[in-house]
């Protein structure tokens, strides 16, 4: 979900020059005591926010925690599910940074330590903690930038151009100035600036946080837009996947491929022309277009809660075979989500046969949370059936795209996190531009999606899944990176946890 608001940076700079800075460092510590009063998220939204203008999408699945969810009676299982109605504001909103930040402090600490966020991609490992992440980040010698929700939170406060120079005092002053006033808007695109900004500030700069008190050098420096900048392909992990998969390849025959990025808040299709490289080289990956309409994510279709918006579809009408726009289930994901996107692709082929285009679908944190082991309601076999016996046959049989590759949920560590980091450093920092050696110094990132967060940065450590360290070797440049994902710390889920906490 994208959160945007008119920039207020000029107001902040004027306040700084006048010496009217709001005092910094008033956040919480690591205590898990509930924030006093203002339950239901009221203290995280500025005046002007209403139930109607802060409506959330589907609910959240999480491991049960009595402190965060004291009224939830589902104590017989390790997980609970909160319906969207439980996320409504319960009164008149009034932003309070101290109490809102205290909620986020508890949520971050609790979610990071949940069983589903154990170390490693392919093993269970040991439970993690925010302080352990701080210790890992502290060894980095690379600067960090924020992506995804953190970019949009910064953009809402006027910092979208700050790829460097974004400091904690500047961000905190902008956040409190904006949120002490009245924020008017019809939806979360505008009213979400305060909770999302508080989440970003707490995660990065809380007392004893990742990027203060001498923790990391040179620390967090700014944000990068996921959109195209100066004509580049934009920050999509799909391009990073193609670079990693088709660099150092034996078969160098160019091909076309379309990849579904099935996220927790919607599905997009990206169409690429790829020229694989010989061993020691780097693949050429050109993005031809990206297309999305508006669905609630294939994870919602998994559980019979799928929705689409006809307002953005061709002719503002339902796709052929799609029975409606709400309460859509697994068998509707093909006609309601995949079909309109592939129909658009068909109009862009310009004579290229459908059989010459490889189709793949990779789902991210929304589908990771559907698995029983992550707090969901479905077994691995049921999820595999959803991909293999419902979606893949629909693409090959009904839509006649015969070259169908992987349809699966990707992990956040060695796949989503690493792929995003590759694309960021290739596009914006030219790390892999020169064959036979690394180019510009690589950068770390904190990428925040809808349901998960990925923290990735270069390290001088041996590759080890148990240690969350993975090797990247492109164009003769070999770098080991620490990559860790956290289910539940995406911008949407973190905000929902905040609103449900002690409501």
Secondary structure, 3 states (H helix, E strand, C coil): CCCCCCCCHHHHHHHHHCCCCCCCCCCCCCCCCCCCCCHHHHHHCCECCCCHHHCCCCCEEEECCCCCCCCCCCCCCCEEEECHHHHCCCCCCCCCHHHHHHHHHHHHHHHHCCHHHCCCCCCCCCCCCHHHHHHHHHCCCCCEEEEEHHHHHHHHCCCCCCCCCCCHHHHHHHHHHHHCCECCCCCHHHHCHHHHHHHHHHHHHCCCCCCCCCCCCCCEEEECCCCCCCCCCCCCHHHHHHHHHHCCCCCCCCEEEEEEEEECCEEEEEEEEEECCCCCCCCEEEEEEEEECCECCHHHHHCCCECECHHHCHHHCCCCCCCCCCCECHHHHHHHHHHHHHHHHHHCCCCCCHHHEEEEEEECHHHHCCEHHHCCCECHHHHHHHHHHHHHHHHHHHCCCCCEEEEEECCHHHHHHHHHHHHHHHHHHCCCCCCCCCCCCCCEEEEECCCEEEEEEECCCCCEHHHCEEEEEECCEEEEEEEEEEECCCHHHHHHHHHHCCC
